[in-house]
Amino acid sequence: MSVGSIMNLLSPRERQHGSAPIPPAHNNFDYIRLFAATQVVIFHALYHLKIDAPSWTKVLGPFPGVPIFFVVSGFLITASYERSSSLRSYAEKRARRIFPGLWFCLIVTALVLLALGYPLLTRPGLTWFGSQLAALIYTPQFLHSFGFGSYNGSLWTIPVELQFYVTVPLLSLVVQRASNRSAAILAVLAAAIAVGVLIRIWLPTVMGMYDHPESMAEKLVRYSFVAHYYQFALGAAACYLSLHLRWWVRGKVLFWLASLIALNIFTPFSAVTSVAEHIVLGILTLSAAFTLAGPSRMGHVDISYGVYLFHGLILNLFVAFGLVGAPVAFYVLLACSYAAGWVSWTFVESRFLKRGGKSPAPIVSDLRKDDVVALDRR
């Protein structure tokens, strides 16, 4: 496909099709985030509880939750930065969203570990806890005997997210200074995709393939933003180029769903197909966010972050107390994760978000002043 053809895909089509701008609050991101968190919980639970997967869970395989989170984050956080009055305002909003929930989860985790007799009130224990509060996530040696050996394995994505956040002002600077903004954004996305493929060729552990002991260098790459940046960059590109309003994205859920399933079924697994599936999944996610979109019916309650944070702790407790092998444990864990997510949102996360001031006004893309970019409340 030529550069001209690509630019034609990015040109505005809404006016000639007679479609109206999407109201700022009309999107499906609340549902998508909850779906992504649930997908992560389900597959972690089935693996660590050693339960045969119910037939209905098999349809969730092509829709991994973490890449969905990263793409959504790229779209929403980029827009959040562009609507921020300053770099300080942007940083404060990101801190209010990430750290209160994380700290709440870590405090609960520490209390549970103390109750179980783990040596947190020692120098190594206090050093570890302080590091976790700073989002330097790792599992120390003295916690390898807790549950399945990783005190909360899902938290690896938190430092990755924070690294993503640092890149947003830099990407914005590239966009502002580029003579051809669309070409600059596409070039960043293409470079991120190429890096993602090369890392997966060199480091199959990024794709979950552990065919040899992993070195510290390999582990650091796997847990760095570089290996996953193409997912975030796709969301950021969608924000800047208003891809969610294009004729080939908006309302095309069934097409992108069929494309993803076809890739999953008919292509051999490799570094290239892994990245390709994530790209298609990302476009599917954006299409779903603005297809049949309306005001959220979740009542301004977003439990997805809390569900994601707490399910690892709950799962470790199930394993530690021998609640494995029974199918009922799977459903109880799901219910407990949702309950923990509701508690986290109601009593911690929402309170800190409210302290951040009034809800921001709708964003209009800097590149297309006539295209309304719909954002969440963050």
Backbone torsions as a table, in degrees:
resi	resn	phi	psi	omega
1	MET	NA	133.1	-178.5
2	SER	-76.5	163.8	176.4
3	VAL	-60.6	-38.3	178.9
4	GLY	-61.8	-39.1	178.1
5	SER	-64.6	-40.5	178.2
6	ILE	-62.1	-44.7	-179.2
7	MET	-64.3	-32.6	176.2
8	ASN	-64.1	-36.4	177.3
9	LEU	-64.4	-28.8	-177.1
10	LEU	-90.2	-5.0	-178.4
11	SER	-75.0	151.9	-177.6
12	PRO	-63.3	134.1	177.9
13	ARG	-121.2	-10.2	-169.7
14	GLU	-65.8	-39.8	-175.5
15	ARG	-67.3	-38.9	-178.0
16	GLN	-74.1	-20.4	176.2
17	HIS	-93.0	-5.2	175.8
18	GLY	75.1	19.9	-178.9
19	SER	-89.2	143.4	-177.3
20	ALA	-86.3	155.4	173.8
21	PRO	-58.4	150.7	179.7
22	ILE	-81.9	127.6	175.7
23	PRO	-56.3	145.4	-172.7
24	PRO	-57.0	-32.9	-176.8
25	ALA	-91.3	1.1	-175.5
26	HIS	-95.9	93.2	174.1
27	ASN	-157.1	171.1	-176.6
28	ASN	-110.6	23.1	-175.3
29	PHE	-63.9	-35.5	178.6
30	ASP	-58.4	-44.9	179.7
31	TYR	-68.3	-39.3	-177.9
32	ILE	-65.6	-43.1	178.5
33	ARG	-62.8	-41.8	179.4
34	LEU	-66.2	-39.1	176.0
35	PHE	-60.4	-45.6	-178.4
36	ALA	-62.7	-43.6	178.9
37	ALA	-63.2	-41.5	-180.0
38	THR	-64.6	-40.0	178.8
39	GLN	-60.6	-42.4	178.9
40	VAL	-63.7	-46.1	-179.6
41	VAL	-59.8	-45.6	-175.8
42	ILE	-60.5	-48.6	-174.8
43	PHE	-74.7	-33.1	172.9
44	HIS	-64.8	-42.1	-178.2
45	ALA	-64.8	-46.0	-178.5
46	LEU	-61.1	-38.9	-177.9
47	TYR	-71.2	-50.2	-172.8
48	HIS	-81.3	-23.8	176.1
49	LEU	-88.2	-3.0	176.8
50	LYS	55.3	53.0	-178.2
51	ILE	-116.6	138.1	174.4
52	ASP	-63.6	133.7	-175.8
53	ALA	-67.1	125.6	171.8
54	PRO	-58.3	149.9	-174.5
55	SER	-58.0	-33.5	-176.5
56	TRP	-69.9	-21.1	-178.9
57	THR	-77.6	-18.1	-176.4
58	LYS	-66.2	-26.1	-179.8
59	VAL	-72.5	-12.2	-178.5
60	LEU	-86.6	-10.0	-176.2
61	GLY	-54.6	-43.9	-177.8
62	PRO	-74.7	1.7	-173.8
63	PHE	-123.0	63.3	-178.2
64	PRO	-60.7	136.1	-172.7
65	GLY	-69.2	-38.6	-174.9
66	VAL	-63.5	-48.6	176.1
67	PRO	-59.2	-34.9	176.1
68	ILE	-61.3	-46.7	178.0
69	PHE	-58.4	-43.5	-176.3
70	PHE	-66.1	-40.8	179.2
71	VAL	-67.4	-46.8	178.1
72	VAL	-59.4	-42.4	179.1
73	SER	-61.8	-43.3	178.9
74	GLY	-58.5	-41.0	-179.8
75	PHE	-69.2	-52.1	-173.0
76	LEU	-74.6	-39.4	-177.5
77	ILE	-71.8	-36.0	175.1
78	THR	-60.9	-45.2	178.0
79	ALA	-65.1	-36.7	177.5
80	SER	-61.5	-41.7	178.4
81	TYR	-64.5	-42.7	-176.8
82	GLU	-67.4	-23.3	177.8
83	ARG	-93.2	-6.7	-177.9
84	SER	-74.0	145.0	-179.0
85	SER	-76.4	-20.9	-178.8
86	SER	-161.0	168.1	176.1
87	LEU	-63.0	-36.7	178.3
88	ARG	-63.4	-43.3	178.5
89	SER	-61.0	-43.5	178.0
90	TYR	-60.6	-47.1	-178.8
91	ALA	-63.0	-39.7	-179.9
92	GLU	-65.0	-41.4	178.3
93	LYS	-63.2	-41.6	179.3
94	ARG	-65.7	-40.9	179.8
95	ALA	-64.9	-41.3	179.0
96	ARG	-63.3	-31.0	-178.0
97	ARG	-80.8	-36.9	-172.7
98	ILE	-90.5	-50.8	-164.9
99	PHE	-76.1	-39.7	-179.9
100	PRO	-57.8	-47.3	178.4
101	GLY	-63.9	-42.5	179.2
102	LEU	-62.3	-46.9	-179.3
103	TRP	-63.8	-39.0	177.7
104	PHE	-60.6	-45.7	178.6
105	CYS	-62.8	-40.6	-178.5
106	LEU	-69.1	-37.5	177.9
107	ILE	-65.3	-45.0	176.8
108	VAL	-60.9	-42.6	179.1
109	THR	-60.3	-45.0	-179.5
110	ALA	-62.7	-41.4	179.0
111	LEU	-64.4	-40.3	177.8
112	VAL	-63.6	-45.1	-178.8
113	LEU	-65.3	-38.8	176.0
114	LEU	-62.2	-42.6	179.2
115	ALA	-63.4	-29.5	179.6
116	LEU	-87.9	-0.4	173.9
117	GLY	93.1	12.8	178.9
118	TYR	-78.6	145.4	-169.1
119	PRO	-81.3	66.8	179.9
120	LEU	-77.6	-25.8	-179.0
121	LEU	-89.2	42.4	174.8
122	THR	-125.0	171.3	-179.8
123	ARG	-60.4	-47.2	177.0
124	PRO	-62.1	-39.1	-179.1
125	GLY	-65.5	-44.5	179.7
126	LEU	-69.2	-35.4	176.2
127	THR	-63.0	-44.9	178.2
128	TRP	-61.2	-47.0	-176.3
129	PHE	-63.6	-42.1	177.1
130	GLY	-62.0	-38.3	177.9
131	SER	-65.0	-38.4	179.8
132	GLN	-66.6	-38.8	177.9
133	LEU	-62.1	-29.1	177.6
134	ALA	-87.9	7.9	178.8
135	ALA	67.2	26.7	171.5
136	LEU	-94.6	78.8	-166.6
137	ILE	-77.3	126.5	172.0
138	TYR	-161.7	162.7	177.8
139	THR	-107.6	117.0	-178.4
140	PRO	-75.1	166.0	-177.7
141	GLN	-58.5	-38.6	-175.0
142	PHE	-72.5	-5.0	176.9
143	LEU	-107.7	3.8	-179.3
144	HIS	-66.2	-18.5	179.1
145	SER	-90.7	-1.0	-178.9
146	PHE	-88.1	120.8	176.8
147	GLY	59.0	-125.5	-177.7
148	PHE	-96.1	14.2	169.9
149	GLY	101.3	-9.7	175.4
150	SER	-127.2	114.4	-167.8
151	TYR	-58.6	-28.1	172.8
152	ASN	-166.1	81.5	-171.0
153	GLY	-59.2	-26.4	-177.1
154	SER	-69.0	-19.3	-174.4
155	LEU	-70.5	-5.6	178.2
156	TRP	-60.0	-25.6	-178.0
157	THR	-74.5	-17.7	-177.7
158	ILE	-65.9	-53.1	176.2
159	PRO	-61.8	-30.8	175.8
160	VAL	-63.7	-44.8	177.2
161	GLU	-59.0	-44.4	-179.6
162	LEU	-62.3	-36.8	175.6
163	GLN	-65.7	-39.5	175.1
164	PHE	-56.4	-44.5	-176.3
165	TYR	-59.2	-35.5	-179.8
166	VAL	-67.0	-30.6	-177.8
167	THR	-75.3	-20.0	-173.2
168	VAL	-62.2	-49.6	177.3
169	PRO	-60.3	-34.3	179.3
170	LEU	-66.9	-42.1	177.2
171	LEU	-64.5	-40.1	178.0
172	SER	-60.8	-38.8	178.6
173	LEU	-64.4	-40.4	176.1
174	VAL	-60.4	-44.6	-179.0
175	VAL	-62.8	-43.5	-177.2
176	GLN	-65.8	-35.8	-174.1
177	ARG	-92.0	-12.4	-176.6
178	ALA	-74.0	139.8	176.2
179	SER	-73.2	-30.9	175.0
180	ASN	-123.2	97.5	-172.4
181	ARG	-65.2	-42.1	179.7
182	SER	-60.2	-45.0	180.0
183	ALA	-64.5	-38.6	-179.8
184	ALA	-64.5	-44.0	-179.7
185	ILE	-65.3	-43.0	179.2
186	LEU	-64.9	-34.8	178.1
187	ALA	-66.2	-41.7	176.8
188	VAL	-62.0	-44.5	179.6
189	LEU	-63.2	-43.5	179.9
190	ALA	-62.7	-41.6	179.1
191	ALA	-64.7	-41.2	179.3
192	ALA	-63.9	-39.5	177.9
193	ILE	-64.5	-44.5	179.7
194	ALA	-61.0	-43.2	178.3
195	VAL	-63.6	-41.4	178.8
196	GLY	-59.8	-42.0	178.8
197	VAL	-66.4	-46.7	-177.8
198	LEU	-62.5	-40.4	178.8
199	ILE	-64.1	-39.1	-179.4
200	ARG	-72.1	-28.5	173.3
201	ILE	-68.6	-44.2	-178.5
202	TRP	-76.1	-33.2	-170.6
203	LEU	-130.8	79.7	-177.7
204	PRO	-61.4	-16.5	179.2
205	THR	-63.6	-23.1	175.6
206	VAL	-61.0	-29.3	179.7
207	MET	-96.8	9.8	178.5
208	GLY	85.6	14.2	-178.6
209	MET	-102.2	101.1	-176.1
210	TYR	-102.9	82.1	-178.3
211	ASP	-95.1	0.0	176.8
212	HIS	-159.1	160.4	177.2
213	PRO	-57.8	137.3	-175.3
214	GLU	-89.7	127.3	177.4
215	SER	-76.2	166.1	178.8
216	MET	-63.3	-38.6	179.0
217	ALA	-62.2	-43.5	179.0
218	GLU	-64.0	-39.8	179.5
219	LYS	-65.3	-39.8	179.3
220	LEU	-64.3	-37.9	177.2
221	VAL	-66.3	-43.2	-178.8
222	ARG	-61.2	-34.1	-177.8
223	TYR	-98.8	14.0	176.6
224	SER	-98.8	162.8	-179.4
225	PHE	-68.6	-24.5	-172.9
226	VAL	-60.0	-40.1	-176.6
227	ALA	-68.4	-20.7	-173.6
228	HIS	-121.2	6.0	-170.7
229	TYR	-66.4	-28.2	-179.0
230	TYR	-60.9	-29.2	178.2
231	GLN	-70.0	-46.5	176.9
232	PHE	-64.7	-42.0	-178.9
233	ALA	-63.2	-33.0	176.7
234	LEU	-62.7	-45.0	177.5
235	GLY	-63.4	-41.3	179.2
236	ALA	-64.0	-43.3	178.1
237	ALA	-62.1	-39.7	178.6
238	ALA	-62.1	-37.1	178.0
239	CYS	-66.5	-51.8	-176.3
240	TYR	-65.8	-35.5	-176.2
241	LEU	-98.8	3.9	-179.0
242	SER	52.0	43.2	-177.7
243	LEU	-62.6	-27.8	-177.8
244	HIS	-66.8	-13.2	178.7
245	LEU	-100.3	-3.3	-175.5
246	ARG	-76.0	154.8	-176.0
247	TRP	-61.6	-28.5	-176.2
248	TRP	-90.6	1.3	176.6
249	VAL	-119.3	-55.8	-176.0
250	ARG	-64.1	123.2	178.3
251	GLY	78.3	7.5	-177.1
252	LYS	-107.1	34.9	-177.9
253	VAL	-57.3	-45.5	-175.7
254	LEU	-64.8	-38.2	178.7
255	PHE	-63.2	-48.8	-177.5
256	TRP	-71.0	-30.8	175.0
257	LEU	-64.5	-46.0	178.3
258	ALA	-63.6	-38.0	179.3
259	SER	-64.3	-42.7	-179.8
260	LEU	-65.6	-43.8	-179.9
261	ILE	-64.2	-40.3	178.5
262	ALA	-62.8	-43.6	176.7
263	LEU	-60.0	-43.3	-177.3
264	ASN	-65.6	-35.0	-174.2
265	ILE	-89.8	-41.3	-166.3
266	PHE	-104.2	-2.6	179.1
267	THR	-114.0	140.6	178.2
268	PRO	-68.7	145.7	-178.1
269	PHE	-70.0	129.4	178.9
270	SER	-159.8	176.3	177.8
271	ALA	-61.3	-40.7	-178.4
272	VAL	-67.4	-47.7	-178.1
273	THR	-69.6	-30.6	176.4
274	SER	-61.2	-47.7	179.0
275	VAL	-67.2	-41.3	-179.9
276	ALA	-60.6	-41.5	178.5
277	GLU	-63.8	-38.5	178.6
278	HIS	-66.7	-37.2	177.8
279	ILE	-64.7	-47.3	179.1
280	VAL	-64.1	-40.5	176.8
281	LEU	-60.4	-39.8	179.1
282	GLY	-63.8	-43.8	178.5
283	ILE	-65.7	-40.7	175.4
284	LEU	-58.2	-42.2	179.9
285	THR	-61.3	-46.3	179.7
286	LEU	-65.9	-38.5	177.2
287	SER	-63.5	-43.1	179.7
288	ALA	-65.3	-31.9	-178.2
289	ALA	-65.6	-26.3	-175.4
290	PHE	-124.3	23.2	173.2
291	THR	-107.1	127.6	-175.6
292	LEU	52.6	40.1	-175.6
293	ALA	-81.7	142.3	175.7
294	GLY	-152.2	-175.9	177.3
295	PRO	-59.9	140.6	-179.8
296	SER	-63.1	136.7	177.2
297	ARG	-95.9	13.0	-179.4
298	MET	-90.1	4.6	173.9
299	GLY	66.0	36.8	-179.7
300	HIS	59.1	30.4	176.4
301	VAL	-112.7	120.9	-179.3
302	ASP	-121.7	92.5	-176.7
303	ILE	-89.5	-0.4	-170.9
304	SER	-61.5	-41.8	-178.9
305	TYR	-64.7	-44.4	179.0
306	GLY	-64.6	-39.3	176.1
307	VAL	-59.4	-46.2	-179.1
308	TYR	-63.9	-43.2	-177.9
309	LEU	-65.6	-45.6	-167.5
310	PHE	-89.5	-19.0	-173.1
311	HIS	-64.6	-31.0	179.4
312	GLY	-65.0	-42.4	177.1
313	LEU	-62.5	-47.1	-179.4
314	ILE	-61.9	-41.8	179.8
315	LEU	-64.1	-40.7	176.7
316	ASN	-61.8	-38.5	178.4
317	LEU	-66.0	-40.1	177.1
318	PHE	-59.7	-45.0	-179.8
319	VAL	-66.8	-43.0	-178.1
320	ALA	-61.0	-34.4	-178.6
321	PHE	-97.1	12.5	173.1
322	GLY	75.4	20.7	-179.6
323	LEU	-87.9	62.6	-177.8
324	VAL	-123.8	157.5	175.1
325	GLY	87.1	-16.7	-178.1
326	ALA	-98.8	124.1	-179.5
327	PRO	-56.2	-31.5	-178.7
328	VAL	-64.5	-29.4	179.3
329	ALA	-62.0	-33.2	178.8
330	PHE	-61.1	-47.1	-177.9
331	TYR	-72.9	-34.4	176.3
332	VAL	-64.7	-40.3	179.5
333	LEU	-64.4	-41.1	176.3
334	LEU	-57.8	-47.6	-179.3
335	ALA	-62.7	-42.0	179.5
336	CYS	-65.4	-37.1	179.4
337	SER	-66.4	-42.0	177.0
338	TYR	-64.3	-41.4	179.5
339	ALA	-63.1	-43.4	178.5
340	ALA	-64.0	-38.3	177.2
341	GLY	-63.2	-39.5	178.6
342	TRP	-66.5	-42.8	178.6
343	VAL	-62.0	-45.3	-179.0
344	SER	-61.2	-44.5	-179.9
345	TRP	-67.5	-47.1	-172.0
346	THR	-68.1	-43.0	-171.2
347	PHE	-102.5	-11.5	-177.5
348	VAL	-128.6	-68.0	-170.2
349	GLU	-59.1	-52.2	-175.9
350	SER	-62.5	-33.4	-179.1
351	ARG	-67.2	-39.9	178.9
352	PHE	-73.0	-33.2	177.7
353	LEU	-67.5	-37.3	178.9
354	LYS	-65.4	-30.9	178.9
355	ARG	-69.9	-12.7	-178.0
356	GLY	-78.3	-0.1	178.8
357	GLY	104.7	-171.9	-175.4
358	LYS	-69.1	158.9	179.3
359	SER	-63.7	140.3	-177.3
360	PRO	-69.9	155.7	177.6
361	ALA	-73.4	160.3	177.0
362	PRO	-58.4	149.6	-179.1
363	ILE	-96.9	140.6	167.8
364	VAL	-112.5	128.0	-177.8
365	SER	-53.9	133.6	177.6
366	ASP	-63.3	-23.9	-177.1
367	LEU	-88.0	-29.0	-178.4
368	ARG	-130.6	92.2	-174.5
369	LYS	-65.2	-15.9	-179.3
370	ASP	-95.6	-1.8	-179.2
371	ASP	-105.3	116.4	177.7
372	VAL	-76.5	126.0	176.0
373	VAL	-97.6	113.8	-176.7
374	ALA	-80.4	135.9	-176.2
375	LEU	-126.5	162.9	171.9
376	ASP	-86.7	-173.9	-172.6
377	ARG	-76.5	-5.5	-171.4
378	ARG	-89.3	NA	NA
